[in-house]
Amino acid sequence: MLAKKYAPHEYQKTAIKLMISQAAAGMLLDPGLGKTSISLGALNILKLKKLTKGTLVIAPLRAAYNVWPDEIAKWAEFNHFSYTMLHGPDKLWSLNEADADLYIMNPEGVPWLAAQLANRRPETWPFDVLIVDESTKFKTSSSQRFKALRSFVGKFKRRYILTGTPTPNGLLDLFGQIFILDLGNTLGRYITQYKNEYFYSSGWGGFTWVPRINAMKEITEKIAPLILRMRHEDYLTLPPLINDYRWLELPAEARNHYREMEDNFIITIGDADIISPSAAAAGGRCRQIINGAIYINEEHDWKELHETKIVALKELIEELSGQPLLIFYEFIHDRERIIKALDWPALGHGSQKKDSEHIAMFNAGALPGLIAHPASAGHGLNLQGSCAHVVWFGLTWNLEYYDQAIRRVWRQGNEAPKVVIHHLCVKDSLDEVVLETLYNKNRKQTDFMEGVRKYRLHSMPD
């Protein structure tokens, strides 16, 4: 790769200045605004001024192995950065012997790192700056990865978080991410403090936490000095985003299975009695029935029930007349049935090398389509090279997955006249509920992000 000269846009310069001027900052940047190159730009200045000895980057695995190394190689100003991976069989050697500028790892490895650092003085660590890329990986304060990070996060001189979707499930998602920045100074040191101050318990058993009337305003005002919010529509010209909803009818037998599972939590398929122990489990199985198959045991053996969505998918492909299509699925049996029907490659179904080859072919227009799961393909992928159509074979409840997955295609560099998001939805089913839930989550997150942006406008660094 021939390195280019890094010439940041004015908005990127603003973000770099903020990271230099503040020892803790949250960069809430929409995908496509260049958060990785912005971070490298800030680290470059810190390195030149001898204000850092090294940086720990925690990022999803695909971003760790592809995005960060690719950005270092892409820009001439960053070619001098050395990096090593704290992942795989050589990670202990990398931690102790690599002497790199960047130490890159995935969130799942944080408990391992915490154990390695537990008995070492911070001055002996090879890094003193922390960057958490896609910080929503630490939104759950009860998770092992958050607890592990909490044990040593306060030892860093500088701490930054990067994400475009900070509140995919609501304001509760903020606690863990903001704690990484300020160690609990604004929202409290413990999640119970945060809940008691800004929420009230509701629902069955009191396990649902609902924001108090002025919670969003109060939280936004407190954390605004730590946060920079940038929207793609303010700085980039993207093609229009069009939503296409294709409403489908379940076959009679599948509809009967759906109703029985919904009402009685049990159905019989062949010789198998499929029992759901809770309403949540029954809901999951109802969503499988909608998509056309169901797991019949704990080993995830499955049985096909109908081909409604497979037929609709083939019809869509025929309509597109060869235009590349990115397909997102929800369940393993979705993937297997789509592969059987189309003979297209699925990301995450083989080696990383094979995935990289398929991605390159797809972006070059040499593949008619790719199959992917939003949890594994929602971060660190640029698929806008030739694709302007995305289809959801099975919807996800997770707004972060949904939003980030779409933005693999709907991003800078896509020169299509429009990007179309197709949804294969069954009428009178949980598909309707999932769509409504995603809409409400997105509305609340948009309100929060807009509040942060407005509060920040008057205090942008010169």
C-alpha positions in Angstrom: 0.0 0.0 0.0 1.4 3.4 -1.0 1.0 5.7 2.0 -0.9 9.0 1.5 -0.3 12.3 3.1 -2.6 12.8 6.1 -4.5 16.1 5.5 -7.3 16.1 8.2 -10.5 18.0 7.6 -11.3 20.9 9.9 -13.7 18.8 12.0 -11.0 16.2 12.4 -8.5 18.9 13.5 -11.1 20.0 16.1 -11.4 16.4 17.4 -7.6 16.0 17.5 -7.2 19.3 19.5 -9.8 18.1 22.0 -7.9 14.8 22.6 -4.7 16.8 23.1 -6.2 19.4 25.4 -8.1 16.9 27.6 -6.7 13.9 29.4 -10.1 12.2 29.1 -12.5 12.5 26.2 -15.3 10.6 24.6 -15.5 10.9 20.8 -19.0 10.2 19.8 -18.4 10.2 16.0 -20.6 8.7 13.4 -19.0 6.0 11.3 -17.1 7.4 8.3 -15.8 10.5 10.1 -12.4 8.9 10.7 -12.2 8.2 14.4 -9.2 5.9 14.0 -7.2 8.4 12.0 -8.2 11.2 14.4 -6.9 9.1 17.3 -3.7 8.4 15.4 -3.3 12.1 14.7 -3.6 12.9 18.4 -1.3 10.1 19.4 1.2 11.3 16.8 1.3 14.8 18.5 1.6 13.2 21.9 4.5 11.1 20.8 6.3 13.9 19.2 5.9 16.0 22.3 7.1 13.0 24.4 3.8 13.0 26.3 3.3 9.2 26.0 5.4 6.1 26.1 2.8 3.9 24.5 -0.9 3.3 24.0 -3.2 0.4 24.8 -6.0 0.1 22.2 -8.9 -2.1 23.0 -11.0 -2.8 19.9 -13.3 -5.4 18.4 -11.2 -8.2 16.9 -11.8 -7.3 13.3 -11.0 -3.6 13.9 -7.9 -4.7 15.9 -6.5 -6.8 13.1 -7.6 -4.7 10.1 -8.7 -1.2 10.8 -5.9 0.0 13.1 -3.0 -1.6 11.1 -4.6 -0.4 7.8 -4.8 3.2 9.0 -1.2 3.2 10.2 -0.1 1.9 6.8 -2.5 4.2 4.9 -1.1 7.5 6.1 2.6 8.5 5.7 2.6 10.5 8.9 1.7 7.4 10.9 4.0 4.9 9.2 6.5 5.3 12.0 4.1 3.9 14.6 5.0 0.3 15.6 2.3 -1.9 16.9 1.8 -5.4 18.4 -1.2 -7.6 19.1 -2.1 -8.7 22.6 -4.0 -11.6 21.2 -3.1 -15.1 20.2 -0.3 -17.4 21.5 2.4 -14.7 21.5 0.5 -12.1 23.5 2.6 -12.5 26.7 5.8 -11.9 24.7 4.2 -8.9 23.0 3.3 -7.4 26.4 6.7 -7.9 27.9 9.1 -7.6 25.0 7.6 -5.9 22.0 8.5 -2.3 22.9 5.8 -0.9 20.6 3.9 2.4 20.3 0.5 0.7 20.2 -0.6 -2.5 22.0 -3.8 -3.6 20.4 -6.2 -6.2 21.9 -9.8 -7.2 21.9 -12.2 -6.7 24.8 -12.4 -10.4 25.6 -8.7 -10.3 26.5 -9.0 -7.6 29.1 -9.3 -10.0 32.1 -6.1 -11.7 31.0 -4.4 -8.3 30.8 -5.7 -7.3 34.2 -4.1 -10.5 35.7 -0.8 -9.7 34.0 -0.7 -6.1 35.3 -2.0 -6.9 38.8 1.4 -7.2 40.4 3.3 -4.7 38.3 3.8 -1.1 39.1 2.3 1.3 36.5 5.6 2.9 35.7 6.8 -0.5 34.4 3.8 -0.8 32.0 4.6 -0.3 28.3 1.6 2.1 27.9 0.2 5.1 29.7 -2.6 6.1 27.3 -5.8 4.1 26.8 -8.1 4.1 23.8 -11.3 2.0 23.9 -12.6 1.7 20.4 -16.3 0.9 20.3 -16.7 1.6 24.0 -20.2 0.1 24.2 -18.4 -3.2 24.7 -18.0 -2.0 28.3 -21.5 -0.6 28.7 -22.5 -3.4 31.1 -20.8 -2.7 34.5 -21.5 -6.2 35.8 -19.5 -7.9 32.9 -16.2 -9.5 33.6 -14.5 -7.3 31.0 -15.7 -4.1 32.7 -14.7 -5.3 36.1 -11.3 -6.3 34.8 -10.7 -2.9 33.1 -12.0 -1.1 36.2 -9.2 -2.7 38.2 -6.5 -0.8 36.3 -8.1 1.9 34.2 -7.2 4.6 36.8 -3.5 4.1 36.2 -3.6 5.6 32.7 -2.5 9.3 32.3 -4.9 9.7 29.4 -8.2 7.8 28.5 -10.3 8.1 25.4 -13.5 6.2 24.3 -14.7 6.0 20.7 -18.2 5.1 19.5 -21.0 6.2 17.3 -23.7 4.4 19.3 -23.2 5.1 23.0 -26.8 4.4 24.2 -28.2 1.6 22.1 -30.4 0.4 24.9 -30.9 3.6 26.8 -29.1 5.9 29.3 -28.1 3.0 31.5 -25.5 2.1 28.9 -23.6 5.3 29.7 -22.3 4.4 33.2 -19.6 2.0 32.3 -18.3 4.1 29.3 -18.2 7.4 31.3 -16.5 5.6 34.2 -13.6 4.7 31.9 -13.1 8.5 31.4 -13.6 10.0 34.8 -13.5 7.0 37.3 -17.0 7.9 38.5 -16.7 11.6 39.1 -19.8 12.6 37.2 -22.2 9.7 37.3 -21.0 8.0 40.5 -18.5 5.3 41.3 -21.1 2.5 41.3 -24.0 1.6 39.0 -26.4 1.6 42.0 -25.6 5.3 42.7 -26.3 6.1 39.1 -29.6 4.2 39.0 -30.8 5.7 42.3 -30.1 9.2 41.2 -31.4 9.2 37.7 -33.9 6.3 37.4 -36.7 4.6 39.2 -37.5 0.9 39.3 -40.5 -0.4 37.5 -41.9 -3.5 35.9 -42.3 -7.0 37.3 -40.1 -7.4 40.3 -38.8 -3.8 39.9 -36.0 -4.9 37.6 -36.7 -2.4 34.9 -35.0 1.0 35.4 -36.9 4.0 33.9 -35.2 7.4 33.6 -36.7 10.1 35.8 -38.3 13.1 34.0 -35.2 15.3 33.8 -32.7 12.5 33.8 -31.5 13.0 30.2 -31.0 16.7 30.6 -29.1 16.4 33.9 -26.9 13.5 32.6 -26.2 15.4 29.4 -25.2 18.6 31.3 -22.8 16.6 33.5 -21.0 14.6 30.9 -21.0 17.2 28.1 -17.5 18.6 29.0 -16.1 15.1 28.5 -17.8 14.4 25.2 -17.5 15.5 21.6 -20.4 14.6 19.3 -20.1 14.8 15.5 -22.8 13.9 13.0 -22.0 12.6 9.5 -24.7 14.9 8.0 -22.7 18.0 9.2 -19.5 17.0 7.5 -20.1 14.3 4.8 -22.2 14.0 1.8 -23.8 10.5 1.9 -26.3 9.0 -0.5 -29.9 9.1 0.7 -30.9 6.1 2.9 -34.1 4.4 1.9 -36.0 1.8 4.0 -37.9 -0.9 2.1 -40.2 -3.1 4.2 -41.4 -6.3 2.6 -44.3 -7.7 4.5 -44.8 -11.4 4.3 -47.5 -13.9 5.3 -46.6 -17.0 7.3 -47.9 -20.4 5.9 -50.8 -21.8 8.0 -48.9 -24.5 9.7 -46.1 -22.2 10.7 -48.6 -19.6 12.0 -50.1 -22.4 14.2 -46.7 -23.2 15.5 -46.1 -19.5 16.2 -49.3 -19.1 18.1 -48.8 -22.3 20.2 -45.3 -21.2 21.2 -46.5 -17.7 21.9 -49.5 -18.9 24.0 -48.3 -22.2 25.6 -44.5 -22.0 25.4 -44.4 -25.5 23.8 -44.8 -27.0 20.3 -44.2 -30.5 18.9 -42.1 -30.8 15.7 -42.0 -34.4 14.5 -40.8 -36.4 17.5 -39.4 -33.4 19.4 -41.3 -31.5 22.1 -39.8 -28.0 22.1 -40.4 -26.4 25.4 -39.6 -22.8 26.4 -39.0 -22.2 30.1 -39.9 -18.5 30.0 -41.6 -15.9 27.9 -38.2 -14.6 26.7 -37.2 -18.1 25.5 -40.6 -18.5 23.8 -40.1 -15.1 22.1 -36.8 -16.2 20.8 -38.3 -19.4 19.4 -41.2 -17.4 17.9 -38.6 -15.3 16.0 -37.0 -18.5 14.7 -40.3 -19.7 13.5 -40.8 -16.4 11.7 -37.5 -16.8 9.9 -38.3 -20.4 8.8 -36.6 -22.9 11.1 -36.2 -23.8 14.8 -33.6 -25.4 17.1 -34.9 -28.7 18.3 -32.4 -29.4 21.0 -29.6 -27.9 23.1 -27.0 -28.9 20.5 -28.6 -26.5 18.1 -29.8 -29.1 15.7 -32.6 -27.5 13.7 -35.5 -28.3 11.5 -36.8 -26.2 8.6 -40.4 -25.1 8.9 -41.0 -23.0 5.8 -39.2 -21.0 3.0 -41.2 -17.8 3.1 -38.2 -15.5 3.7 -35.9 -17.6 1.5 -38.4 -17.1 -1.4 -38.6 -13.4 -0.6 -34.8 -13.1 -0.5 -34.5 -14.8 -4.0 -37.2 -12.5 -5.4 -35.2 -9.5 -4.1 -32.0 -10.7 -5.7 -33.8 -11.2 -9.0 -35.1 -7.6 -8.7 -31.6 -6.3 -8.1 -30.4 -7.8 -11.4 -26.9 -8.4 -10.2 -26.4 -5.4 -7.9 -24.3 -6.6 -4.9 -26.3 -7.4 -1.8 -25.2 -7.6 1.9 -27.4 -10.1 3.9 -27.6 -9.9 7.7 -29.0 -13.0 9.5 -29.9 -13.7 13.2 -29.7 -17.4 13.8 -27.2 -20.1 12.7 -29.9 -21.9 10.8 -30.7 -18.7 9.0 -27.1 -18.7 7.7 -27.1 -22.3 6.8 -30.3 -22.1 4.8 -29.2 -18.9 3.0 -25.9 -20.5 2.1 -27.7 -23.6 0.8 -30.1 -21.4 -1.2 -27.6 -19.0 -2.7 -24.1 -20.6 -2.4 -22.7 -17.2 -1.3 -19.9 -16.9 1.2 -20.6 -16.0 4.9 -18.2 -13.9 6.9 -17.0 -15.5 10.1 -17.8 -19.0 8.7 -14.1 -19.6 7.8 -10.7 -18.2 8.4 -9.9 -14.5 8.8 -7.8 -14.8 5.6 -10.7 -16.2 3.7 -12.9 -13.4 5.0 -10.5 -10.8 3.9 -10.4 -12.3 0.4 -14.2 -12.3 0.2 -14.4 -8.7 1.4 -11.9 -7.6 -1.2 -13.8 -9.5 -3.9 -17.1 -8.0 -2.8 -15.8 -4.5 -2.8 -14.4 -5.0 -6.3 -17.8 -6.2 -7.5 -16.5 -9.7 -8.1 -19.1 -11.3 -5.7 -22.8 -10.9 -6.0 -23.3 -10.9 -2.3 -22.0 -11.5 1.2 -23.8 -13.1 4.3 -22.9 -11.7 7.7 -24.0 -11.6 11.3 -24.3 -8.0 12.7 -22.5 -8.9 15.9 -19.3 -9.9 14.0 -19.6 -7.6 11.0 -20.9 -4.5 12.6 -17.5 -3.0 13.3 -14.3 -2.6 11.4 -15.7 -3.3 7.9 -15.9 -1.0 4.9 -18.2 -2.6 2.4 -19.2 0.5 0.4 -17.0 -0.2 -2.5 -19.7 -1.5 -4.8 -22.7 -2.2 -2.5 -25.8 -0.1 -2.1 -28.3 -2.7 -0.9 -28.6 -4.3 2.5 -31.2 -6.9 3.5 -32.2 -8.0 7.0 -33.3 -11.6 6.7 -33.7 -11.7 10.5 -33.9 -8.6 12.6 -31.9 -7.9 15.7 -33.1 -6.3 18.9 -29.8 -4.6 19.3 -29.8 -1.0 18.0 -26.0 -0.9 18.0 -25.7 -4.0 15.8 -28.5 -2.7 13.6 -27.1 0.8 13.1 -23.4 -0.2 12.8 -24.2 -3.0 10.3 -26.0 -0.6 8.0 -23.1 1.8 8.2 -20.8 -0.8 6.7 -22.4 0.3 3.4 -23.9 3.7 4.1 -20.7 5.6 4.6 -18.2 8.0 2.9 -16.9 6.6 -0.4 -20.2 5.1 -1.5 -21.1 6.8 -4.8 -24.4 5.1 -5.3 -27.4 7.4 -5.9 -29.0 5.8 -2.9 -28.5 3.1 -0.3 -31.5 0.9 0.3 -32.1 -1.2 3.5 -34.5 -4.0 2.8 -36.4 -5.7 5.7 -38.0 -9.1 5.3 -40.8 -8.9 7.9 -43.7 -11.2 8.7 -47.1 -9.6 9.4 -48.7 -9.8 12.8 -45.5 -11.1 14.4 -42.6 -10.1 16.6 -40.9 -8.6 13.5 -43.3 -5.7 14.0 -42.4 -5.4 17.7 -38.6 -5.5 16.9 -39.0 -2.7 14.3 -40.9 -0.6 16.8 -38.4 -1.2 19.5 -35.5 -0.2 17.2 -37.3 2.9 16.3 -37.9 3.9 19.9 -34.3 3.1 20.9 -33.0 5.2 18.0 -35.2 8.1 18.8 -34.0 8.2 22.5 -30.3 7.8 21.4 -30.7 10.6 18.9 -32.2 12.9 21.5 -29.3 12.2 23.8 -26.7 12.7 21.1 -28.2 15.9 20.0 -28.3 17.2 23.5 -24.6 16.5 23.9 -23.8 18.2 20.6 -25.7 21.4 21.6 -24.1 21.6 25.0 -20.7 21.1 23.5 -20.9 23.7 20.7 -20.0 26.7 22.9 -16.9 25.1 24.4 -15.1 23.7 21.3 -11.3 24.1 21.6 -9.7 26.9 19.5 
